[in-house]
Amino acid sequence: MSGAGTPEEPWRLKTAPGSSEYTMYRDEAADPPALVCQVGSTTLRYRLSAVEDLHAWLREQGGWVPLGAADELKPAAPGSVEAWGRTEDNPVGGWYGLRKGYRGRFGMYLPPLLEELGLAELTHDARNNSVRAI
């Protein structure tokens, strides 16, 4: 594993195509508890429960699911991880992203973390990647 998931020793991750590097760590003291994603100078925050919730949803899907990463203001592809991370039908009833204006890209940054944690596997093509639960 690339890190301990703490601010001092974050997970060092790459997007599914391997084109961008970023770090993530748990902030359990935040309200609500969060995953802090640092991409260059940009900080994104997602609900910490996203890890378990996404893994459970992927298991229910029973196969490969497209990532469908998109910015907050762009529509998410139906049936994708990104769409699930925004829908009112997920366990939090909407966005897993916590920082308005930066709530998107759930489908880009969460699946590599699940892969790092041994909960999922990803395709690593130049485009149109998918994920499935292990």
Backbone as a chain_set.jsonl record, in Angstrom:
{"seq": "MSGAGTPEEPWRLKTAPGSSEYTMYRDEAADPPALVCQVGSTTLRYRLSAVEDLHAWLREQGGWVPLGAADELKPAAPGSVEAWGRTEDNPVGGWYGLRKGYRGRFGMYLPPLLEELGLAELTHDARNNSVRAI", "coords": {"N": [[0.846, -1.172, 0.0], [0.412, 2.288, -0.64], [0.442, 4.262, 1.318], [-0.618, 5.375, 4.61], [-3.03, 6.584, 4.773], [-3.323, 8.87, 6.256], [-3.015, 12.397, 7.178], [-0.282, 12.918, 7.414], [0.848, 10.768, 6.123], [-0.359, 10.207, 3.401], [-2.439, 8.312, 1.065], [-0.943, 7.605, -1.992], [-1.937, 8.052, -5.152], [-3.015, 7.211, -8.529], [-4.887, 8.322, -11.328], [-7.241, 6.279, -13.167], [-6.317, 5.99, -15.944], [-3.683, 6.456, -15.436], [-2.594, 8.912, -15.838], [-2.595, 11.133, -14.139], [-1.448, 12.132, -10.934], [-2.342, 11.989, -7.471], [-3.211, 12.641, -4.007], [-4.784, 11.119, -1.154], [-6.453, 11.218, 1.994], [-7.82, 10.194, 5.181], [-10.046, 12.172, 7.098], [-11.207, 11.998, 9.922], [-12.105, 13.596, 11.951], [-13.497, 15.64, 10.833], [-16.675, 17.209, 10.054], [-19.197, 16.281, 8.135], [-17.305, 13.173, 8.658], [-14.51, 12.882, 6.467], [-12.979, 12.207, 3.235], [-10.056, 13.493, 2.102], [-8.97, 14.843, -0.812], [-6.222, 15.636, -2.635], [-5.309, 17.306, -5.411], [-2.89, 18.463, -7.191], [-2.94, 21.872, -6.631], [-5.528, 21.896, -5.864], [-8.12, 21.105, -3.623], [-10.301, 18.549, -2.865], [-13.193, 17.266, -1.254], [-14.736, 14.396, -0.005], [-17.427, 12.454, 1.323], [-16.497, 10.293, 3.934], [-17.8, 7.882, 4.214], [-18.18, 7.096, 1.634], [-16.387, 5.165, 0.705], [-17.098, 2.571, 1.789], [-19.796, 2.567, 1.006], [-19.699, 2.85, -1.816], [-18.286, 0.534, -2.494], [-20.132, -1.43, -1.658], [-22.274, -0.862, -3.404], [-21.072, -1.369, -5.891], [-20.653, -4.115, -5.647], [-23.316, -4.971, -5.68], [-23.903, -4.421, -8.337], [-22.578, -6.365, -9.737], [-20.69, -6.652, -11.808], [-18.681, -5.073, -14.356], [-18.542, -1.534, -14.167], [-18.914, 1.611, -15.678], [-16.681, 4.4, -15.137], [-17.225, 7.165, -15.651], [-16.425, 9.824, -15.004], [-16.971, 13.249, -14.257], [-17.084, 16.83, -14.181], [-18.69, 18.829, -11.64], [-20.71, 20.52, -12.775], [-21.332, 19.327, -15.156], [-23.31, 16.856, -16.849], [-23.621, 13.511, -15.578], [-22.769, 10.317, -16.897], [-25.389, 8.018, -17.369], [-25.807, 5.253, -15.139], [-23.178, 5.137, -14.358], [-20.295, 5.272, -12.103], [-19.882, 7.91, -11.368], [-22.478, 9.019, -11.748], [-23.911, 7.572, -9.811], [-22.679, 8.568, -7.511], [-23.929, 10.987, -7.197], [-26.657, 10.729, -7.205], [-30.004, 10.842, -5.864], [-30.762, 8.433, -4.97], [-28.69, 7.106, -3.711], [-26.983, 6.035, -0.63], [-26.571, 8.45, 0.867], [-28.333, 10.187, -0.175], [-27.76, 11.936, -2.29], [-25.142, 14.109, -3.345], [-21.836, 12.901, -2.782], [-19.615, 14.401, -2.718], [-18.3, 17.14, -0.887], [-17.588, 19.819, -1.066], [-18.892, 22.582, -2.404], [-19.023, 23.299, -5.832], [-16.854, 21.759, -6.292], [-17.696, 19.155, -6.216], [-17.893, 17.152, -8.053], [-16.231, 14.668, -10.136], [-16.109, 12.345, -8.72], [-16.181, 9.786, -9.81], [-13.666, 9.667, -10.878], [-11.72, 9.901, -8.845], [-12.402, 8.258, -6.593], [-12.622, 5.406, -7.31], [-9.834, 4.527, -7.855], [-8.847, 4.616, -5.231], [-10.375, 2.619, -3.984], [-9.313, 0.456, -5.371], [-6.665, 0.534, -4.466], [-7.113, -0.115, -1.802], [-7.79, -2.73, -2.036], [-10.396, -3.434, -2.625], [-11.591, -3.295, -5.064], [-11.221, -3.663, -8.656], [-9.73, -2.044, -11.435], [-9.967, -1.014, -14.87], [-7.29, 0.058, -16.938], [-7.093, 1.815, -19.166], [-6.528, 4.27, -21.793], [-8.832, 5.804, -21.996], [-12.335, 5.855, -21.033], [-12.654, 4.049, -18.756], [-13.426, 1.332, -16.44], [-14.793, -0.149, -13.427], [-14.895, -2.782, -11.009], [-16.204, -4.555, -8.21], [-14.293, -6.424, -5.848]], "CA": [[0.0, 0.0, 0.0], [1.238, 3.472, -0.852], [0.435, 5.152, 2.466], [-1.469, 4.954, 5.715], [-4.3, 7.295, 4.704], [-3.322, 9.954, 7.235], [-2.45, 13.619, 6.582], [1.176, 12.809, 7.387], [1.219, 9.691, 5.209], [-1.549, 9.952, 2.578], [-2.345, 7.366, -0.031], [-0.486, 8.205, -3.251], [-2.748, 7.36, -6.14], [-3.038, 7.682, -9.918], [-6.163, 8.117, -11.994], [-7.278, 4.988, -13.869], [-5.405, 5.921, -17.091], [-2.308, 6.664, -14.977], [-2.133, 10.198, -16.363], [-2.496, 12.157, -13.091], [-1.21, 11.664, -9.575], [-2.996, 12.752, -6.419], [-3.17, 11.983, -2.703], [-6.016, 11.111, -0.36], [-6.335, 10.766, 3.372], [-9.026, 10.261, 6.005], [-10.177, 13.215, 8.118], [-12.322, 11.493, 10.715], [-12.558, 14.654, 12.854], [-14.347, 16.574, 10.079], [-18.114, 17.011, 10.206], [-19.079, 14.853, 8.414], [-15.991, 12.597, 8.367], [-14.24, 13.095, 5.043], [-11.775, 11.851, 2.497], [-9.497, 14.709, 1.533], [-8.294, 14.518, -2.067], [-5.378, 16.749, -3.063], [-4.927, 17.188, -6.814], [-2.148, 19.704, -7.404], [-3.299, 22.861, -5.611], [-6.975, 21.788, -5.635], [-8.546, 20.175, -2.581], [-11.677, 18.066, -2.944], [-13.587, 16.5, -0.071], [-15.848, 13.471, -0.197], [-17.823, 11.783, 2.564], [-15.7, 9.103, 4.223], [-18.659, 6.712, 4.008], [-18.166, 6.753, 0.214], [-15.594, 3.955, 0.465], [-17.932, 1.396, 2.043], [-21.027, 2.648, 0.221], [-19.39, 2.571, -3.213], [-17.941, -0.875, -2.591], [-21.377, -2.198, -1.568], [-23.03, -0.654, -4.642], [-20.388, -2.097, -6.965], [-20.96, -5.549, -5.454], [-24.696, -5.17, -6.154], [-23.934, -4.346, -9.796], [-22.166, -7.685, -10.18], [-19.803, -6.657, -12.98], [-17.968, -3.832, -14.662], [-19.33, -0.303, -14.18], [-18.09, 2.711, -16.187], [-16.376, 5.439, -14.156], [-18.053, 8.311, -16.008], [-16.005, 11.028, -14.286], [-17.387, 14.522, -14.828], [-17.137, 17.962, -13.262], [-19.988, 19.013, -10.988], [-21.703, 21.179, -13.62], [-21.599, 18.518, -16.345], [-24.105, 15.667, -16.524], [-22.906, 12.243, -15.436], [-23.301, 9.244, -17.743], [-26.273, 7.115, -16.622], [-25.262, 3.956, -14.768], [-21.75, 5.237, -14.036], [-19.912, 5.572, -10.725], [-20.131, 9.343, -11.174], [-23.92, 9.237, -11.591], [-24.306, 7.026, -8.517], [-22.149, 9.456, -6.477], [-24.732, 12.209, -7.17], [-28.094, 10.446, -7.252], [-30.771, 10.846, -4.618], [-30.997, 7.033, -4.6], [-27.564, 6.522, -2.985], [-27.219, 6.064, 0.817], [-26.577, 9.792, 1.471], [-29.393, 10.956, -0.805], [-27.234, 12.989, -3.169], [-23.699, 14.249, -3.559], [-20.811, 12.487, -1.823], [-18.687, 15.531, -2.658], [-18.682, 18.051, 0.187], [-17.205, 21.207, -1.325], [-19.673, 23.085, -3.537], [-18.177, 23.694, -6.947], [-15.827, 20.722, -6.431], [-18.318, 17.899, -5.788], [-17.792, 16.168, -9.12], [-15.031, 13.837, -10.292], [-16.203, 11.188, -7.831], [-15.832, 8.618, -10.606], [-12.251, 9.685, -11.213], [-10.826, 9.805, -7.701], [-12.726, 7.21, -5.613], [-12.282, 4.027, -7.706], [-8.444, 4.133, -7.6], [-8.677, 4.359, -3.806], [-10.903, 1.281, -3.73], [-8.332, -0.501, -5.888], [-5.531, 0.564, -3.528], [-7.532, -0.781, -0.574], [-8.077, -4.125, -2.336], [-11.84, -3.629, -2.668], [-12.069, -3.253, -6.445], [-10.21, -3.623, -9.705], [-10.0, -1.055, -12.474], [-9.262, -1.091, -16.143], [-6.324, 1.16, -16.976], [-6.968, 2.237, -20.555], [-6.376, 5.726, -21.958], [-10.146, 6.431, -21.819], [-13.506, 4.985, -20.813], [-12.331, 2.974, -17.814], [-14.495, 0.742, -15.641], [-14.402, -0.698, -12.135], [-15.781, -3.799, -10.441], [-15.867, -4.937, -6.843], [-13.61, -7.701, -5.603]], "C": [[0.892, 1.236, 0.0], [1.286, 4.415, 0.329], [-0.506, 4.617, 3.528], [-2.831, 5.647, 5.697], [-4.455, 8.37, 5.758], [-2.781, 11.221, 6.571], [-0.929, 13.561, 6.452], [1.67, 11.783, 6.377], [0.002, 9.309, 4.339], [-1.314, 8.832, 1.577], [-1.89, 8.135, -1.263], [-1.106, 7.396, -4.378], [-2.555, 7.954, -7.525], [-4.438, 7.441, -10.462], [-6.087, 6.817, -12.799], [-6.367, 4.938, -15.096], [-3.928, 6.082, -16.697], [-1.746, 8.012, -15.369], [-1.964, 11.28, -15.31], [-2.284, 11.501, -11.737], [-1.934, 12.566, -8.593], [-2.855, 11.991, -5.112], [-4.543, 12.064, -2.058], [-5.675, 10.681, 1.055], [-7.68, 10.929, 4.078], [-8.944, 11.445, 6.959], [-11.407, 12.85, 8.932], [-12.86, 12.531, 11.683], [-13.463, 15.661, 12.149], [-15.816, 16.246, 10.326], [-18.804, 17.311, 8.89], [-17.658, 14.354, 8.14], [-15.753, 12.568, 6.859], [-13.002, 12.364, 4.548], [-11.299, 13.15, 1.877], [-8.634, 14.304, 0.349], [-7.525, 15.748, -2.531], [-4.87, 16.469, -4.471], [-4.218, 18.482, -7.182], [-2.483, 20.674, -6.288], [-4.787, 22.815, -5.264], [-7.267, 20.728, -4.57], [-10.013, 19.844, -2.78], [-11.944, 17.269, -1.68], [-14.807, 15.661, -0.406], [-16.19, 12.85, 1.153], [-17.0, 10.511, 2.741], [-16.512, 7.827, 3.995], [-18.686, 6.268, 2.549], [-17.415, 5.451, -0.056], [-16.463, 2.707, 0.643], [-19.179, 1.399, 1.167], [-20.779, 2.31, -1.247], [-19.053, 1.097, -3.404], [-19.207, -1.738, -2.565], [-22.187, -2.066, -2.857], [-22.391, -1.41, -5.805], [-20.648, -3.598, -6.847], [-22.366, -5.867, -5.955], [-24.761, -5.187, -7.677], [-23.455, -5.645, -10.423], [-21.269, -7.739, -11.406], [-19.154, -5.299, -13.165], [-18.933, -2.656, -14.766], [-18.436, 0.812, -14.717], [-17.863, 3.771, -15.105], [-17.201, 6.686, -14.413], [-17.687, 9.609, -15.333], [-16.423, 12.296, -15.024], [-17.34, 15.605, -13.755], [-18.558, 18.129, -12.742], [-21.064, 19.583, -11.917], [-22.037, 20.418, -14.895], [-22.435, 17.307, -15.956], [-23.231, 14.416, -16.452], [-23.566, 11.2, -16.318], [-24.177, 8.316, -16.906], [-25.604, 5.762, -16.35], [-23.803, 3.967, -14.373], [-21.534, 5.466, -12.537], [-20.206, 7.044, -10.431], [-21.606, 9.616, -10.938], [-24.398, 8.741, -10.233], [-23.853, 7.949, -7.38], [-22.914, 10.757, -6.343], [-26.22, 11.947, -6.959], [-28.761, 10.488, -5.876], [-31.042, 9.429, -4.131], [-29.822, 6.397, -3.855], [-27.8, 6.671, -1.471], [-27.22, 7.443, 1.465], [-27.614, 10.7, 0.817], [-28.918, 12.099, -1.671], [-25.725, 12.953, -3.26], [-22.854, 13.676, -2.428], [-19.755, 13.578, -1.691], [-19.201, 16.563, -1.676], [-18.417, 19.521, -0.118], [-17.914, 21.701, -2.577], [-18.741, 23.652, -4.594], [-17.097, 22.665, -7.251], [-16.388, 19.356, -6.034], [-18.225, 16.805, -6.838], [-16.484, 15.399, -9.066], [-14.974, 12.675, -9.317], [-15.757, 9.926, -8.558], [-14.374, 8.562, -11.016], [-11.378, 9.348, -10.006], [-11.145, 8.698, -6.689], [-12.352, 5.804, -6.064], [-10.801, 3.653, -7.536], [-8.15, 3.891, -6.121], [-9.207, 2.977, -3.456], [-9.947, 0.207, -4.235], [-7.138, -0.595, -4.935], [-5.857, -0.204, -2.247], [-7.892, -2.251, -0.787], [-9.56, -4.447, -2.402], [-12.398, -3.708, -4.085], [-10.895, -3.387, -7.397], [-10.689, -2.686, -10.802], [-9.376, -1.486, -13.782], [-8.351, 0.128, -16.179], [-6.034, 1.556, -18.416], [-6.823, 3.753, -20.615], [-7.689, 6.465, -21.709], [-11.185, 5.369, -21.496], [-13.222, 3.783, -19.903], [-13.538, 2.54, -17.0], [-13.907, 0.162, -14.364], [-15.383, -1.807, -11.777], [-15.27, -4.165, -9.06], [-15.148, -6.271, -6.827], [-14.31, -8.359, -4.437]], "O": [[1.984, 1.229, 0.567], [2.125, 5.316, 0.337], [-1.11, 3.555, 3.373], [-3.694, 5.332, 6.517], [-5.572, 8.744, 6.118], [-2.156, 11.14, 5.513], [-0.359, 14.089, 5.498], [2.77, 11.907, 5.84], [-0.586, 8.242, 4.511], [-0.181, 8.454, 1.279], [-2.41, 9.215, -1.542], [-0.831, 6.206, -4.533], [-2.009, 9.046, -7.682], [-5.095, 6.466, -10.096], [-4.998, 6.317, -13.077], [-5.689, 3.928, -15.29], [-3.034, 5.871, -17.517], [-0.542, 8.238, -15.246], [-1.258, 12.259, -15.553], [-2.861, 10.457, -11.434], [-2.119, 13.757, -8.845], [-2.432, 10.835, -5.102], [-5.35, 12.943, -2.364], [-4.753, 9.9, 1.291], [-8.548, 11.686, 3.643], [-7.898, 11.695, 7.558], [-12.509, 13.331, 8.667], [-13.968, 12.37, 12.194], [-14.129, 16.457, 12.811], [-16.154, 15.142, 10.752], [-18.986, 18.479, 8.549], [-16.886, 15.033, 7.463], [-16.657, 12.274, 6.077], [-12.122, 11.968, 5.312], [-12.066, 13.833, 1.198], [-7.692, 13.524, 0.486], [-8.123, 16.792, -2.79], [-4.108, 15.53, -4.7], [-4.869, 19.489, -7.457], [-2.328, 20.338, -5.113], [-5.256, 23.615, -4.454], [-6.738, 19.617, -4.609], [-10.861, 20.733, -2.855], [-11.034, 16.671, -1.106], [-15.773, 16.137, -1.002], [-15.328, 12.736, 2.024], [-16.83, 9.741, 1.795], [-15.95, 6.799, 3.62], [-19.166, 5.174, 2.25], [-17.785, 4.71, -0.966], [-16.549, 1.88, -0.264], [-19.577, 0.358, 0.645], [-21.553, 1.571, -1.855], [-19.492, 0.482, -4.375], [-19.34, -2.669, -3.36], [-22.727, -3.056, -3.35], [-23.093, -2.022, -6.611], [-20.842, -4.272, -7.858], [-22.587, -6.905, -6.579], [-25.588, -5.896, -8.25], [-23.878, -5.993, -11.525], [-21.111, -8.811, -11.99], [-19.092, -4.487, -12.241], [-19.999, -2.763, -15.371], [-17.302, 0.953, -14.258], [-18.731, 4.012, -14.267], [-17.818, 7.216, -13.489], [-18.567, 10.439, -15.103], [-16.257, 12.412, -16.238], [-17.533, 15.329, -12.571], [-19.51, 17.628, -13.339], [-22.218, 19.162, -11.845], [-22.931, 20.822, -15.638], [-22.288, 16.784, -14.852], [-22.239, 14.287, -17.169], [-24.787, 11.197, -16.472], [-23.753, 7.87, -15.84], [-24.927, 5.204, -17.214], [-23.237, 2.913, -14.08], [-22.463, 5.807, -11.806], [-20.721, 7.377, -9.363], [-21.957, 10.365, -10.025], [-25.197, 9.405, -9.573], [-24.567, 8.097, -6.388], [-22.597, 11.565, -5.47], [-26.96, 12.853, -6.575], [-28.133, 10.197, -4.859], [-31.501, 9.238, -3.004], [-29.936, 5.257, -3.405], [-28.732, 7.368, -1.07], [-27.819, 7.605, 2.528], [-27.759, 11.857, 1.21], [-29.595, 13.122, -1.781], [-25.114, 11.885, -3.251], [-23.122, 13.932, -1.254], [-19.079, 13.67, -0.666], [-20.4, 16.838, -1.63], [-18.992, 20.388, 0.539], [-17.579, 21.288, -3.687], [-17.798, 24.384, -4.291], [-16.495, 22.684, -8.324], [-15.644, 18.494, -5.567], [-18.461, 15.637, -6.529], [-15.736, 15.468, -8.091], [-13.914, 12.085, -9.109], [-15.043, 9.095, -7.995], [-13.895, 7.518, -11.457], [-10.408, 8.599, -10.127], [-10.241, 8.239, -5.991], [-11.8, 5.053, -5.26], [-10.525, 2.535, -7.1], [-7.306, 3.061, -5.785], [-8.564, 2.238, -2.711], [-9.79, -0.836, -3.6], [-6.663, -1.691, -4.637], [-4.989, -0.864, -1.674], [-8.256, -2.945, 0.162], [-9.949, -5.605, -2.253], [-13.536, -4.132, -4.289], [-9.736, -3.245, -7.008], [-11.885, -2.556, -11.06], [-8.392, -2.225, -13.808], [-8.624, 1.125, -15.511], [-4.878, 1.623, -18.834], [-6.979, 4.437, -19.604], [-7.68, 7.613, -21.265], [-10.958, 4.17, -21.656], [-13.522, 2.642, -20.255], [-14.528, 3.262, -16.88], [-12.694, 0.002, -14.234], [-16.545, -1.783, -12.184], [-14.074, -4.097, -8.777], [-15.368, -7.129, -7.682], [-13.928, -9.454, -4.025]]}, "num_chains": 1, "name": "protein.A"}
